[in-house]
């Protein structure tokens, strides 16, 4: 147990940054999927000005913010709100509250990941810290 505690003390920030960048990249990919109709997007690319199109734009912006470590906390806050709205509008109203049945598991997992990134911010490997010397928010 002491080994794991020592390992986390030495590498915890690196592990968290890897997590933050991966979550951001995956969310960025969801935005690309919606806007460009990639990777089996049902119905093809989102129509300009629709709710799905706006969701894709926000997913790209939030994903980039997490990948580059810029305004991580505000982006994560909006990500949590977005995932709650997505879960309700896109899944609950269609298939009930059970995420195993309504296919809303990804929205809930992303929402929880954004809660974590909201709590911890950018940490290391942050463009915001490189430019300003600290996290602004």
C-alpha positions in Angstrom: 0.0 0.0 0.0 2.9 2.3 0.8 4.2 1.7 -2.8 1.0 2.9 -4.3 0.8 6.0 -2.1 4.4 6.8 -3.0 3.7 6.3 -6.7 0.7 8.6 -6.6 2.6 11.3 -4.7 5.3 11.2 -7.3 3.1 10.8 -10.4 -0.4 12.0 -9.5 -0.2 15.2 -11.4 1.1 13.5 -14.5 -1.7 10.9 -14.4 -4.3 13.7 -13.9 -2.9 15.7 -16.9 -3.0 12.5 -19.0 -6.7 12.1 -18.0 -7.5 15.7 -18.7 -6.0 15.6 -22.2 -7.6 12.3 -23.0 -11.1 13.5 -21.9 -10.6 16.7 -23.9 -9.5 14.8 -27.0 -12.5 12.4 -26.8 -14.9 15.3 -26.4 -13.3 17.1 -29.3 -13.8 14.0 -31.4 -17.5 14.0 -30.5 -17.8 17.6 -31.7 -16.1 16.6 -35.0 -18.4 13.7 -35.4 -21.4 15.9 -35.1 -20.2 18.7 -37.3 -18.6 16.6 -40.1 -20.8 13.5 -39.9 -17.8 11.2 -39.2 -17.5 7.8 -37.6 -21.1 6.7 -38.1 -22.9 9.8 -37.1 -26.6 9.0 -37.4 -28.1 11.3 -40.1 -24.8 12.6 -41.3 -23.4 16.1 -40.5 -25.5 18.3 -38.2 -27.6 20.9 -40.0 -26.2 24.5 -39.5 -28.0 26.2 -36.6 -29.6 23.2 -35.0 -29.2 22.1 -31.4 -26.9 19.3 -32.5 -24.8 21.7 -34.5 -24.4 24.0 -31.5 -23.6 21.0 -29.3 -20.8 20.1 -31.8 -19.4 23.6 -31.7 -19.3 23.6 -27.9 -17.8 20.1 -27.7 -15.0 21.2 -30.0 -14.4 24.3 -27.8 -14.5 22.5 -24.5 -12.4 19.6 -25.8 -9.7 22.0 -27.1 -9.7 23.9 -23.7 -9.1 20.7 -21.8 -6.4 19.4 -24.2 -4.4 22.7 -24.2 -5.2 23.5 -20.5 -6.8 26.9 -21.3 -9.7 28.1 -19.1 -10.1 24.5 -17.9 -12.4 25.3 -15.0 -14.9 27.4 -17.0 -14.9 24.9 -19.9 -15.5 22.1 -17.4 -18.3 23.9 -15.8 -20.0 24.4 -19.1 -19.2 20.8 -19.9 -21.1 19.6 -16.8 -24.1 21.7 -17.7 -24.0 20.6 -21.3 -23.9 16.9 -20.3 -26.8 17.3 -17.9 -28.9 19.0 -20.6 -27.8 16.3 -23.2 -28.7 13.5 -20.8 -32.1 14.9 -20.2 -33.0 16.1 -23.7 -31.3 13.3 -25.6 -31.8 10.3 -23.4 -34.3 10.7 -20.6 -37.1 12.1 -22.8 -36.5 9.3 -25.3 -35.8 6.2 -23.1 -36.5 7.0 -19.4 -34.1 7.6 -16.6 -32.0 4.4 -16.7 -28.7 5.1 -18.5 -28.3 1.4 -19.3 -31.5 1.6 -21.3 -31.6 5.1 -22.7 -28.0 5.0 -24.0 -27.0 8.0 -21.9 -24.0 6.4 -20.1 -21.5 8.5 -22.1 -23.2 11.8 -21.1 -23.1 10.9 -17.5 -19.4 9.7 -17.6 -18.3 12.9 -19.4 -20.3 14.9 -16.8 -18.5 13.2 -14.0 -15.1 13.7 -15.7 -15.9 17.4 -16.1 -16.7 17.6 -12.4 -13.2 16.3 -11.8 -11.5 18.7 -14.2 -13.6 21.5 -12.7 -12.3 20.6 -9.2 -8.6 20.2 -10.2 -8.2 22.7 -13.0 -5.4 22.4 -15.5 -2.5 21.4 -13.2 0.7 20.8 -15.3 1.1 21.0 -19.0 -1.2 24.0 -19.3 -0.9 26.6 -22.0 -2.6 29.1 -19.7 0.1 28.6 -17.0 2.8 28.9 -19.6 1.5 32.2 -20.9 0.2 33.9 -17.7 2.2 32.0 -15.1 -1.0 30.9 -13.3 -4.5 29.6 -13.9 -6.8 32.6 -14.4 -9.9 30.8 -13.0 
